[in-house]
């Protein structure tokens, strides 16, 4: 506890600093708003609202400078079924080659970068990677079915008709 009196100058400095901080925060939040809306537009989703995780009812919450991500809650508009769309499938391959999902955060570095090309290109790269992954998965599944079929045929050849009939009855 400080029992010493303070000066009017301290209060004046505090007021000036608070006003400056509010002005800076408004610029930062405007940039975040642009980033978030651009992400949702790129993924063809309709953003209803966004706010920081500590926000009270109807509030924006407090900006906290976090590295490597800034966290927030992003809500989509209600869909035709009356529920909300899920943001968990919004992914890109970022400029460093890693997967990045937009379920509650954006990269902090995007505050300082022109990110739009990375976003568009990254979305395309992720979609191509998913197509490739699904194709490989389908090929593996087909190969497994062919292997199973060959094993079954080989096993059938080793069994008598009576043994095969008994197996069929048990299935």
N, CA and C atoms as an extended XYZ file, in Angstrom:
513
Properties=species:S:1:pos:R:3:atomname:S:1:resname:S:1:resid:I:1 pbc="F F F"
N         0.849       -1.168        0.000 N   UNK     1
C         0.000        0.000        0.000 CA  UNK     1
C         0.900        1.237        0.000 C   UNK     1
N         0.542        2.214       -0.844 N   UNK     2
C         1.318        3.443       -0.955 CA  UNK     2
C         0.572        4.555       -0.229 C   UNK     2
N         1.167        5.062        0.843 N   UNK     3
C         0.505        6.112        1.623 CA  UNK     3
C         0.891        7.506        1.143 C   UNK     3
N         1.809        7.596        0.170 N   UNK     4
C         2.243        8.906       -0.336 CA  UNK     4
C         1.227        9.459       -1.328 C   UNK     4
N         0.976       10.756       -1.262 N   UNK     5
C         0.065       11.372       -2.231 CA  UNK     5
C         0.649       11.296       -3.641 C   UNK     5
N        -0.222       11.257       -4.629 N   UNK     6
C         0.224       11.277       -6.028 CA  UNK     6
C         0.012       12.678       -6.581 C   UNK     6
N         0.527       12.917       -7.768 N   UNK     7
C         0.399       14.246       -8.362 CA  UNK     7
C        -0.692       14.247       -9.424 C   UNK     7
N        -1.168       15.426       -9.722 N   UNK     8
C        -2.137       15.581      -10.807 CA  UNK     8
C        -1.496       15.167      -12.133 C   UNK     8
N        -0.200       15.363      -12.273 N   UNK     9
C         0.522       14.988      -13.482 CA  UNK     9
C         0.468       13.487      -13.737 C   UNK     9
N         0.504       12.687      -12.662 N   UNK    10
C         0.400       11.233      -12.813 CA  UNK    10
C        -0.960       10.859      -13.394 C   UNK    10
N        -1.998       11.505      -12.908 N   UNK    11
C        -3.355       11.255      -13.428 CA  UNK    11
C        -3.439       11.691      -14.894 C   UNK    11
N        -2.883       12.827      -15.233 N   UNK    12
C        -2.887       13.321      -16.610 CA  UNK    12
C        -2.144       12.344      -17.523 C   UNK    12
N        -0.963       11.897      -17.079 N   UNK    13
C        -0.196       10.914      -17.858 CA  UNK    13
C        -0.996        9.625      -18.053 C   UNK    13
N        -1.651        9.190      -17.003 N   UNK    14
C        -2.474        7.969      -17.065 CA  UNK    14
C        -3.602        8.147      -18.089 C   UNK    14
N        -4.272        9.288      -18.067 N   UNK    15
C        -5.361        9.555      -19.017 CA  UNK    15
C        -4.853        9.547      -20.455 C   UNK    15
N        -3.720       10.193      -20.689 N   UNK    16
C        -3.145       10.250      -22.038 CA  UNK    16
C        -2.756        8.847      -22.504 C   UNK    16
N        -2.111        8.096      -21.637 N   UNK    17
C        -1.669        6.741      -21.974 CA  UNK    17
C        -2.862        5.834      -22.254 C   UNK    17
N        -3.903        5.958      -21.448 N   UNK    18
C        -5.113        5.150      -21.633 CA  UNK    18
C        -5.769        5.460      -22.979 C   UNK    18
N        -5.835        6.735      -23.341 N   UNK    19
C        -6.418        7.124      -24.625 CA  UNK    19
C        -5.595        6.578      -25.790 C   UNK    19
N        -4.261        6.669      -25.673 N   UNK    20
C        -3.396        6.136      -26.718 CA  UNK    20
C        -3.576        4.624      -26.850 C   UNK    20
N        -3.608        3.947      -25.722 N   UNK    21
C        -3.771        2.486      -25.737 CA  UNK    21
C        -5.096        2.107      -26.383 C   UNK    21
N        -6.156        2.840      -26.077 N   UNK    22
C        -7.468        2.557      -26.683 CA  UNK    22
C        -7.434        2.775      -28.189 C   UNK    22
N        -6.754        3.826      -28.630 N   UNK    23
C        -6.652        4.095      -30.070 CA  UNK    23
C        -5.849        2.995      -30.760 C   UNK    23
N        -4.748        2.557      -30.152 N   UNK    24
C        -3.945        1.469      -30.724 CA  UNK    24
C        -4.752        0.176      -30.772 C   UNK    24
N        -5.461       -0.100      -29.705 N   UNK    25
C        -6.255       -1.326      -29.658 CA  UNK    25
C        -7.341       -1.317      -30.733 C   UNK    25
N        -7.938       -0.173      -30.984 N   UNK    26
C        -8.970       -0.071      -32.030 CA  UNK    26
C        -8.381       -0.414      -33.398 C   UNK    26
N        -7.159        0.038      -33.667 N   UNK    27
C        -6.500       -0.263      -34.943 CA  UNK    27
C        -6.206       -1.761      -35.031 C   UNK    27
N        -5.712       -2.351      -33.944 N   UNK    28
C        -5.403       -3.784      -33.914 CA  UNK    28
C        -6.669       -4.606      -34.127 C   UNK    28
N        -7.736       -4.244      -33.445 N   UNK    29
C        -8.999       -4.987      -33.566 CA  UNK    29
C        -9.567       -4.847      -34.978 C   UNK    29
N        -9.432       -3.685      -35.577 N   UNK    30
C        -9.893       -3.506      -36.968 CA  UNK    30
C        -9.108       -4.433      -37.900 C   UNK    30
N        -7.810       -4.577      -37.672 N   UNK    31
C        -6.994       -5.486      -38.487 CA  UNK    31
C        -7.431       -6.928      -38.268 C   UNK    31
N        -7.647       -7.321      -37.015 N   UNK    32
C        -8.123       -8.678      -36.725 CA  UNK    32
C        -9.473       -8.936      -37.386 C   UNK    32
N       -10.346       -7.957      -37.347 N   UNK    33
C       -11.658       -8.094      -37.974 CA  UNK    33
C       -11.498       -8.342      -39.472 C   UNK    33
N       -10.611       -7.588      -40.109 N   UNK    34
C       -10.354       -7.775      -41.535 CA  UNK    34
C        -9.823       -9.184      -41.804 C   UNK    34
N        -8.879       -9.636      -40.992 N   UNK    35
C        -8.291      -10.972      -41.170 CA  UNK    35
C        -9.370      -12.043      -41.039 C   UNK    35
N       -10.154      -11.973      -39.990 N   UNK    36
C       -11.178      -12.994      -39.731 CA  UNK    36
C       -12.218      -13.004      -40.840 C   UNK    36
N       -12.682      -11.830      -41.233 N   UNK    37
C       -13.694      -11.760      -42.296 CA  UNK    37
C       -13.131      -12.269      -43.628 C   UNK    37
N       -11.868      -12.006      -43.889 N   UNK    38
C       -11.234      -12.503      -45.110 CA  UNK    38
C       -11.140      -14.024      -45.085 C   UNK    38
N       -10.794      -14.598      -43.937 N   UNK    39
C       -10.749      -16.057      -43.798 CA  UNK    39
C       -12.122      -16.646      -44.099 C   UNK    39
N       -13.151      -16.104      -43.470 N   UNK    40
C       -14.499      -16.646      -43.670 CA  UNK    40
C       -14.959      -16.473      -45.113 C   UNK    40
N       -14.648      -15.360      -45.721 N   UNK    41
C       -15.018      -15.133      -47.129 CA  UNK    41
C       -14.305      -16.140      -48.026 C   UNK    41
N       -13.024      -16.379      -47.763 N   UNK    42
C       -12.243      -17.325      -48.561 CA  UNK    42
C       -12.833      -18.731      -48.472 C   UNK    42
N       -13.344      -19.104      -47.307 N   UNK    43
C       -13.942      -20.426      -47.118 CA  UNK    43
C       -15.448      -20.427      -47.405 C   UNK    43
N       -15.946      -19.305      -47.932 N   UNK    44
C       -17.354      -19.165      -48.299 CA  UNK    44
C       -18.277      -19.474      -47.124 C   UNK    44
N       -17.939      -18.914      -45.985 N   UNK    45
C       -18.749      -19.032      -44.777 CA  UNK    45
C       -19.223      -17.645      -44.376 C   UNK    45
N       -20.348      -17.610      -43.706 N   UNK    46
C       -20.869      -16.331      -43.245 CA  UNK    46
C       -20.555      -16.185      -41.760 C   UNK    46
N       -19.758      -15.187      -41.432 N   UNK    47
C       -19.388      -14.899      -40.050 CA  UNK    47
C       -20.493      -14.077      -39.410 C   UNK    47
N       -21.017      -14.558      -38.303 N   UNK    48
C       -22.030      -13.801      -37.557 CA  UNK    48
C       -21.336      -12.778      -36.659 C   UNK    48
N       -20.394      -13.250      -35.858 N   UNK    49
C       -19.681      -12.362      -34.948 CA  UNK    49
C       -18.403      -13.029      -34.474 C   UNK    49
N       -17.550      -12.255      -33.877 N   UNK    50
C       -16.363      -12.803      -33.224 CA  UNK    50
C       -16.064      -11.943      -32.013 C   UNK    50
N       -15.395      -12.538      -31.044 N   UNK    51
C       -15.027      -11.817      -29.820 CA  UNK    51
C       -13.927      -12.605      -29.118 C   UNK    51
N       -13.261      -11.936      -28.200 N   UNK    52
C       -12.186      -12.596      -27.457 CA  UNK    52
C       -12.793      -13.516      -26.405 C   UNK    52
N       -12.056      -14.547      -26.074 N   UNK    53
C       -12.558      -15.622      -25.207 CA  UNK    53
C       -13.046      -15.147      -23.839 C   UNK    53
N       -12.507      -14.068      -23.329 N   UNK    54
C       -12.893      -13.598      -21.992 CA  UNK    54
C       -14.081      -12.636      -22.009 C   UNK    54
N       -14.725      -12.480      -23.157 N   UNK    55
C       -15.808      -11.499      -23.288 CA  UNK    55
C       -17.011      -11.867      -22.432 C   UNK    55
N       -17.583      -10.847      -21.814 N   UNK    56
C       -18.852      -11.023      -21.116 CA  UNK    56
C       -19.988      -11.001      -22.120 C   UNK    56
N       -21.186      -11.254      -21.665 N   UNK    57
C       -22.369      -11.274      -22.534 CA  UNK    57
C       -22.463       -9.985      -23.348 C   UNK    57
N       -22.427      -10.127      -24.675 N   UNK    58
C       -22.564       -8.983      -25.574 CA  UNK    58
C       -21.320       -8.122      -25.708 C   UNK    58
N       -20.215       -8.518      -25.070 N   UNK    59
C       -19.000       -7.719      -25.108 CA  UNK    59
C       -17.982       -8.258      -26.094 C   UNK    59
N       -16.911       -7.514      -26.266 N   UNK    60
C       -15.834       -7.881      -27.187 CA  UNK    60
C       -14.722       -8.621      -26.458 C   UNK    60
N       -14.554       -8.356      -25.166 N   UNK    61
C       -13.456       -8.950      -24.420 CA  UNK    61
C       -12.188       -8.148      -24.590 C   UNK    61
N       -11.107       -8.671      -24.089 N   UNK    62
C        -9.836       -7.947      -24.086 CA  UNK    62
C        -8.845       -8.564      -25.059 C   UNK    62
N        -8.244       -7.703      -25.871 N   UNK    63
C        -7.195       -8.140      -26.766 CA  UNK    63
C        -5.971       -8.515      -25.932 C   UNK    63
N        -5.427       -9.692      -26.212 N   UNK    64
C        -4.191      -10.130      -25.586 CA  UNK    64
C        -3.238      -10.508      -26.689 C   UNK    64
N        -2.058       -9.940      -26.663 N   UNK    65
C        -1.060      -10.227      -27.692 CA  UNK    65
C        -0.429      -11.574      -27.382 C   UNK    65
N        -0.763      -12.567      -28.192 N   UNK    66
C        -0.229      -13.914      -28.033 CA  UNK    66
C         0.566      -14.285      -29.277 C   UNK    66
N         1.630      -15.015      -29.070 N   UNK    67
C         2.422      -15.536      -30.181 CA  UNK    67
C         2.444      -17.045      -30.020 C   UNK    67
N         2.219      -17.849      -31.018 N   UNK    68
C         2.122      -17.512      -32.434 CA  UNK    68
C         0.692      -17.254      -32.910 C   UNK    68
N        -0.298      -17.385      -31.998 N   UNK    69
C        -1.690      -17.224      -32.427 CA  UNK    69
C        -2.435      -16.271      -31.508 C   UNK    69
N        -3.457      -15.623      -32.058 N   UNK    70
C        -4.376      -14.812      -31.268 CA  UNK    70
C        -5.683      -15.589      -31.222 C   UNK    70
N        -6.149      -15.840      -30.017 N   UNK    71
C        -7.324      -16.692      -29.823 CA  UNK    71
C        -8.584      -15.862      -29.654 C   UNK    71
N        -9.665      -16.391      -30.229 N   UNK    72
C       -10.965      -15.743      -30.108 CA  UNK    72
C       -12.052      -16.765      -30.411 C   UNK    72
N       -13.283      -16.355      -30.210 N   UNK    73
C       -14.438      -17.177      -30.552 CA  UNK    73
C       -15.006      -16.597      -31.843 C   UNK    73
N       -15.226      -17.468      -32.837 N   UNK    74
C       -15.778      -17.028      -34.118 CA  UNK    74
C       -17.075      -17.799      -34.355 C   UNK    74
N       -18.174      -17.072      -34.474 N   UNK    75
C       -19.467      -17.727      -34.674 CA  UNK    75
C       -19.966      -17.499      -36.084 C   UNK    75
N       -20.462      -18.582      -36.676 N   UNK    76
C       -21.051      -18.479      -38.007 CA  UNK    76
C       -22.533      -18.160      -37.889 C   UNK    76
N       -23.094      -17.747      -38.995 N   UNK    77
C       -24.537      -17.501      -39.035 CA  UNK    77
C       -25.263      -18.843      -38.940 C   UNK    77
N       -26.494      -18.812      -38.513 N   UNK    78
C       -27.284      -20.041      -38.439 CA  UNK    78
C       -27.469      -20.618      -39.829 C   UNK    78
N       -27.384      -21.947      -39.919 N   UNK    79
C       -27.580      -22.598      -41.212 CA  UNK    79
C       -29.063      -22.916      -41.408 C   UNK    79
N       -29.390      -23.531      -42.522 N   UNK    80
C       -30.803      -23.803      -42.853 CA  UNK    80
C       -31.491      -24.723      -41.850 C   UNK    80
N       -30.698      -25.568      -41.185 N   UNK    81
C       -31.268      -26.494      -40.207 CA  UNK    81
C       -31.440      -25.824      -38.838 C   UNK    81
N       -31.067      -24.567      -38.710 N   UNK    82
C       -31.237      -23.849      -37.451 CA  UNK    82
C       -30.031      -23.940      -36.530 C   UNK    82
N       -29.027      -24.717      -36.902 N   UNK    83
C       -27.815      -24.828      -36.090 CA  UNK    83
C       -26.736      -23.914      -36.630 C   UNK    83
N       -25.549      -24.063      -36.104 N   UNK    84
C       -24.412      -23.267      -36.570 CA  UNK    84
C       -23.460      -24.145      -37.355 C   UNK    84
N       -22.860      -23.572      -38.390 N   UNK    85
C       -21.855      -24.306      -39.149 CA  UNK    85
C       -20.616      -24.491      -38.289 C   UNK    85
N       -19.903      -25.515      -38.584 N   UNK    86
C       -18.709      -25.878      -37.853 CA  UNK    86
C       -17.498      -25.298      -38.585 C   UNK    86
N       -16.590      -24.669      -37.841 N   UNK    87
C       -15.393      -24.081      -38.453 CA  UNK    87
C       -14.221      -25.041      -38.457 C   UNK    87
N       -14.413      -26.247      -37.963 N   UNK    88
C       -13.306      -27.173      -37.784 CA  UNK    88
C       -12.720      -27.698      -39.089 C   UNK    88
N       -13.375      -27.450      -40.214 N   UNK    89
C       -12.853      -27.950      -41.483 CA  UNK    89
C       -12.215      -26.842      -42.321 C   UNK    89
N       -11.915      -25.721      -41.704 N   UNK    90
C       -11.277      -24.611      -42.405 CA  UNK    90
C        -9.765      -24.719      -42.174 C   UNK    90
N        -9.059      -25.304      -43.155 N   UNK    91
C        -7.619      -25.533      -43.042 CA  UNK    91
C        -6.874      -24.988      -44.248 C   UNK    91
N        -5.620      -24.626      -44.009 N   UNK    92
C        -4.703      -24.259      -45.084 CA  UNK    92
C        -3.367      -24.953      -44.829 C   UNK    92
N        -2.537      -24.965      -45.849 N   UNK    93
C        -1.129      -25.300      -45.678 CA  UNK    93
C        -0.428      -23.941      -45.642 C   UNK    93
N         0.166      -23.596      -44.506 N   UNK    94
C         0.765      -22.265      -44.376 CA  UNK    94
C         2.087      -22.159      -45.131 C   UNK    94
N         2.656      -20.966      -45.108 N   UNK    95
C         3.873      -20.718      -45.914 CA  UNK    95
C         5.065      -21.547      -45.458 C   UNK    95
N         4.998      -22.100      -44.236 N   UNK    96
C         6.078      -22.961      -43.740 CA  UNK    96
C         5.808      -24.434      -44.022 C   UNK    96
N         4.674      -24.731      -44.700 N   UNK    97
C         4.346      -26.106      -45.066 CA  UNK    97
C         3.528      -26.854      -44.036 C   UNK    97
N         3.159      -26.206      -42.946 N   UNK    98
C         2.359      -26.857      -41.917 CA  UNK    98
C         0.874      -26.647      -42.127 C   UNK    98
N         0.070      -27.547      -41.570 N   UNK    99
C        -1.383      -27.381      -41.626 CA  UNK    99
C        -1.806      -26.383      -40.551 C   UNK    99
N        -2.742      -25.514      -40.916 N   UNK   100
C        -3.258      -24.537      -39.959 CA  UNK   100
C        -4.770      -24.503      -40.064 C   UNK   100
N        -5.450      -24.649      -38.929 N   UNK   101
C        -6.906      -24.616      -38.887 CA  UNK   101
C        -7.413      -23.367      -38.189 C   UNK   101
N        -8.570      -22.895      -38.628 N   UNK   102
C        -9.147      -21.645      -38.109 CA  UNK   102
C       -10.311      -21.912      -37.169 C   UNK   102
N       -10.091      -22.730      -36.185 N   UNK   103
C       -11.134      -23.000      -35.205 CA  UNK   103
C       -10.791      -22.283      -33.899 C   UNK   103
N       -10.859      -20.966      -33.923 N   UNK   104
C       -10.648      -20.202      -32.708 CA  UNK   104
C        -9.352      -19.418      -32.638 C   UNK   104
N        -8.621      -19.312      -33.740 N   UNK   105
C        -7.398      -18.512      -33.707 CA  UNK   105
C        -6.974      -18.118      -35.118 C   UNK   105
N        -6.134      -17.109      -35.169 N   UNK   106
C        -5.466      -16.716      -36.421 CA  UNK   106
C        -3.993      -16.498      -36.099 C   UNK   106
N        -3.114      -16.666      -37.094 N   UNK   107
C        -1.685      -16.447      -36.829 CA  UNK   107
C        -1.420      -14.984      -36.463 C   UNK   107
N        -0.696      -14.763      -35.396 N   UNK   108
C        -0.345      -13.415      -34.960 CA  UNK   108
C         0.426      -12.667      -36.040 C   UNK   108
N         1.281      -13.380      -36.765 N   UNK   109
C         2.111      -12.728      -37.781 CA  UNK   109
C         1.263      -12.057      -38.862 C   UNK   109
N         0.009      -12.500      -39.039 N   UNK   110
C        -0.840      -11.888      -40.056 CA  UNK   110
C        -1.215      -10.448      -39.721 C   UNK   110
N        -1.031      -10.058      -38.471 N   UNK   111
C        -1.227       -8.645      -38.131 CA  UNK   111
C        -0.240       -7.773      -38.905 C   UNK   111
N         0.936       -8.326      -39.190 N   UNK   112
C         2.042       -7.566      -39.765 CA  UNK   112
C         2.320       -7.910      -41.230 C   UNK   112
N         1.595       -8.867      -41.801 N   UNK   113
C         1.886       -9.355      -43.152 CA  UNK   113
C         0.682       -9.196      -44.079 C   UNK   113
N         0.964       -9.152      -45.366 N   UNK   114
C        -0.084       -9.297      -46.369 CA  UNK   114
C        -0.304      -10.800      -46.498 C   UNK   114
N        -1.361      -11.274      -45.926 N   UNK   115
C        -1.602      -12.712      -45.763 CA  UNK   115
C        -2.529      -13.307      -46.815 C   UNK   115
N        -3.185      -12.482      -47.611 N   UNK   116
C        -4.255      -12.950      -48.482 CA  UNK   116
C        -3.798      -14.038      -49.456 C   UNK   116
N        -2.631      -13.870      -50.069 N   UNK   117
C        -2.130      -14.869      -51.021 CA  UNK   117
C        -1.835      -16.178      -50.294 C   UNK   117
N        -1.224      -16.102      -49.126 N   UNK   118
C        -0.943      -17.308      -48.345 CA  UNK   118
C        -2.248      -18.033      -48.010 C   UNK   118
N        -3.283      -17.286      -47.678 N   UNK   119
C        -4.575      -17.873      -47.343 CA  UNK   119
C        -5.187      -18.595      -48.542 C   UNK   119
N        -5.269      -17.921      -49.667 N   UNK   120
C        -5.872      -18.509      -50.869 CA  UNK   120
C        -5.056      -19.696      -51.372 C   UNK   120
N        -3.735      -19.501      -51.486 N   UNK   121
C        -2.867      -20.587      -51.960 CA  UNK   121
C        -2.867      -21.756      -50.972 C   UNK   121
N        -2.849      -21.429      -49.685 N   UNK   122
C        -2.840      -22.466      -48.654 CA  UNK   122
C        -4.106      -23.291      -48.635 C   UNK   122
N        -5.237      -22.647      -48.888 N   UNK   123
C        -6.515      -23.374      -48.962 CA  UNK   123
C        -6.469      -24.353      -50.131 C   UNK   123
N        -5.993      -23.880      -51.260 N   UNK   124
C        -5.903      -24.735      -52.454 CA  UNK   124
C        -4.954      -25.913      -52.207 C   UNK   124
N        -3.795      -25.639      -51.598 N   UNK   125
C        -2.825      -26.704      -51.308 CA  UNK   125
C        -3.436      -27.749      -50.369 C   UNK   125
N        -4.172      -27.292      -49.356 N   UNK   126
C        -4.778      -28.236      -48.424 CA  UNK   126
C        -5.831      -29.081      -49.133 C   UNK   126
N        -6.654      -28.457      -49.972 N   UNK   127
C        -7.676      -29.202      -50.714 CA  UNK   127
C        -7.024      -30.245      -51.615 C   UNK   127
N        -5.932      -29.875      -52.299 N   UNK   128
C        -5.220      -30.829      -53.152 CA  UNK   128
C        -4.642      -31.978      -52.321 C   UNK   128
N        -4.105      -31.644      -51.166 N   UNK   129
C        -3.546      -32.666      -50.270 CA  UNK   129
C        -4.637      -33.623      -49.796 C   UNK   129
N        -5.815      -33.098      -49.499 N   UNK   130
C        -6.939      -33.935      -49.063 CA  UNK   130
C        -7.407      -34.860      -50.178 C   UNK   130
N        -7.463      -34.347      -51.402 N   UNK   131
C        -7.849      -35.183      -52.548 CA  UNK   131
C        -6.844      -36.315      -52.712 C   UNK   131
N        -5.567      -35.982      -52.624 N   UNK   132
C        -4.500      -36.983      -52.737 CA  UNK   132
C        -4.598      -38.018      -51.614 C   UNK   132
N        -4.846      -37.547      -50.385 N   UNK   133
C        -4.962      -38.453      -49.235 CA  UNK   133
C        -6.137      -39.412      -49.421 C   UNK   133
N        -7.273      -38.897      -49.863 N   UNK   134
C        -8.461      -39.735      -50.065 CA  UNK   134
C        -8.227      -40.738      -51.190 C   UNK   134
N        -7.532      -40.320      -52.232 N   UNK   135
C        -7.206      -41.220      -53.344 CA  UNK   135
C        -6.301      -42.353      -52.864 C   UNK   135
N        -5.277      -42.028      -52.080 N   UNK   136
C        -4.378      -43.051      -51.538 CA  UNK   136
C        -5.144      -43.998      -50.620 C   UNK   136
N        -6.043      -43.435      -49.814 N   UNK   137
C        -6.845      -44.255      -48.905 CA  UNK   137
C        -7.729      -45.224      -49.698 C   UNK   137
N        -8.308      -44.739      -50.791 N   UNK   138
C        -9.141      -45.586      -51.639 CA  UNK   138
C        -8.301      -46.688      -52.283 C   UNK   138
N        -7.110      -46.326      -52.760 N   UNK   139
C        -6.215      -47.311      -53.369 CA  UNK   139
C        -5.816      -48.379      -52.360 C   UNK   139
N        -5.507      -47.965      -51.133 N   UNK   140
C        -5.148      -48.924      -50.084 CA  UNK   140
C        -6.315      -49.855      -49.765 C   UNK   140
N        -7.509      -49.286      -49.725 N   UNK   141
C        -8.709      -50.075      -49.447 CA  UNK   141
C        -8.949      -51.099      -50.553 C   UNK   141
N        -8.793      -50.683      -51.801 N   UNK   142
C        -8.960      -51.588      -52.941 CA  UNK   142
C        -7.917      -52.703      -52.904 C   UNK   142
N        -6.681      -52.325      -52.612 N   UNK   143
C        -5.606      -53.326      -52.529 CA  UNK   143
C        -5.889      -54.322      -51.404 C   UNK   143
N        -6.372      -53.848      -50.288 N   UNK   144
C        -6.685      -54.716      -49.146 CA  UNK   144
C        -7.815      -55.684      -49.511 C   UNK   144
N        -8.836      -55.188      -50.203 N   UNK   145
C        -9.941      -56.051      -50.632 CA  UNK   145
C        -9.443      -57.127      -51.597 C   UNK   145
N        -8.558      -56.750      -52.520 N   UNK   146
C        -8.005      -57.717      -53.470 CA  UNK   146
C        -7.153      -58.763      -52.745 C   UNK   146
N        -6.384      -58.316      -51.771 N   UNK   147
C        -5.563      -59.239      -50.990 CA  UNK   147
C        -6.456      -60.210      -50.212 C   UNK   147
N        -7.517      -59.666      -49.579 N   UNK   148
C        -8.450      -60.522      -48.839 CA  UNK   148
C        -9.110      -61.543      -49.764 C   UNK   148
N        -9.514      -61.107      -50.951 N   UNK   149
C       -10.159      -61.996      -51.905 CA  UNK   149
C        -9.199      -63.126      -52.311 C   UNK   149
N        -7.940      -62.774      -52.565 N   UNK   150
C        -6.936      -63.787      -52.942 CA  UNK   150
C        -6.712      -64.776      -51.806 C   UNK   150
N        -6.656      -64.288      -50.569 N   UNK   151
C        -6.475      -65.168      -49.411 CA  UNK   151
C        -7.662      -66.115      -49.233 C   UNK   151
N        -8.863      -65.578      -49.448 N   UNK   152
C       -10.075      -66.403      -49.326 CA  UNK   152
C       -10.074      -67.496      -50.391 C   UNK   152
N        -9.734      -67.114      -51.614 N   UNK   153
C        -9.690      -68.099      -52.709 CA  UNK   153
C        -8.644      -69.181      -52.425 C   UNK   153
N        -7.493      -68.781      -51.918 N   UNK   154
C        -6.442      -69.748      -51.585 CA  UNK   154
C        -6.904      -70.684      -50.465 C   UNK   154
N        -7.594      -70.134      -49.480 N   UNK   155
C        -8.088      -70.960      -48.366 CA  UNK   155
C        -9.162      -71.924      -48.840 C   UNK   155
N       -10.033      -71.458      -49.748 N   UNK   156
C       -11.101      -72.319      -50.276 CA  UNK   156
C       -10.524      -73.535      -51.001 C   UNK   156
N        -9.439      -73.312      -51.729 N   UNK   157
C        -8.826      -74.400      -52.492 CA  UNK   157
C        -8.242      -75.481      -51.581 C   UNK   157
N        -7.920      -75.117      -50.354 N   UNK   158
C        -7.321      -76.060      -49.411 CA  UNK   158
C        -8.373      -76.865      -48.645 C   UNK   158
N        -9.642      -76.416      -48.726 N   UNK   159
C       -10.704      -77.074      -47.965 CA  UNK   159
C       -11.541      -77.979      -48.866 C   UNK   159
N       -12.094      -78.995      -48.250 N   UNK   160
C       -13.007      -79.883      -48.990 CA  UNK   160
C       -14.370      -79.211      -49.079 C   UNK   160
N       -15.252      -79.767      -49.955 N   UNK   161
C       -16.596      -79.219      -50.095 CA  UNK   161
C       -17.353      -79.306      -48.777 C   UNK   161
N       -17.142      -80.374      -48.045 N   UNK   162
C       -17.801      -80.574      -46.757 CA  UNK   162
C       -17.331      -79.510      -45.746 C   UNK   162
N       -16.037      -79.240      -45.722 N   UNK   163
C       -15.482      -78.234      -44.804 CA  UNK   163
C       -15.999      -76.835      -45.160 C   UNK   163
N       -16.074      -76.526      -46.456 N   UNK   164
C       -16.599      -75.229      -46.890 CA  UNK   164
C       -18.059      -75.064      -46.490 C   UNK   164
N       -18.857      -76.111      -46.669 N   UNK   165
C       -20.274      -76.067      -46.306 CA  UNK   165
C       -20.430      -75.817      -44.802 C   UNK   165
N       -19.601      -76.454      -43.984 N   UNK   166
C       -19.669      -76.260      -42.530 CA  UNK   166
C       -19.332      -74.832      -42.150 C   UNK   166
N       -18.338      -74.264      -42.822 N   UNK   167
C       -17.967      -72.861      -42.553 CA  UNK   167
C       -19.085      -71.924      -42.947 C   UNK   167
N       -19.696      -72.144      -44.113 N   UNK   168
C       -20.808      -71.301      -44.565 CA  UNK   168
C       -21.974      -71.339      -43.587 C   UNK   168
N       -22.282      -72.543      -43.063 N   UNK   169
C       -23.386      -72.665      -42.090 CA  UNK   169
C       -23.076      -71.878      -40.800 C   UNK   169
N       -21.817      -71.819      -40.427 N   UNK   170
C       -21.461      -71.152      -39.173 CA  UNK   170
C       -21.445      -69.617      -39.300 C   UNK   170
N       -21.389      -69.138      -40.540 N   UNK   171
C       -21.374      -67.693      -40.756 CA  UNK   171
C       -22.777      -67.217      -40.876 C   UNK   171
